[in-house]
Amino acid sequence: MLKPLLPGAIAEVLFLTETGPVLGLAELLNPCSHAPIGLQPFRFLAMDERDRETLQAAITSSLAVIRQ
């Protein structure tokens, strides 16, 4: 996105992780003034169980790399 969406807007979010794609319904949060253009924080509101498991596996994998 070239400019942030309004905080509170609801959007479908899709992103790729090393363990597969994750799709969920999200609420957009206040943009950070120091974040690069195109990045806006969000929080998930709903997600399919399969996507939740994919996200959890990606987080676990990332944490394992950080701890090495």
Secondary structure, DSSP 8 states (H G I E B T S, - for coil): --S---TT-EEEEEEEETTEEEEEEEEE----TTS-TT---EEEEEE-HHHHHHHHHHHHHHHHHHH-
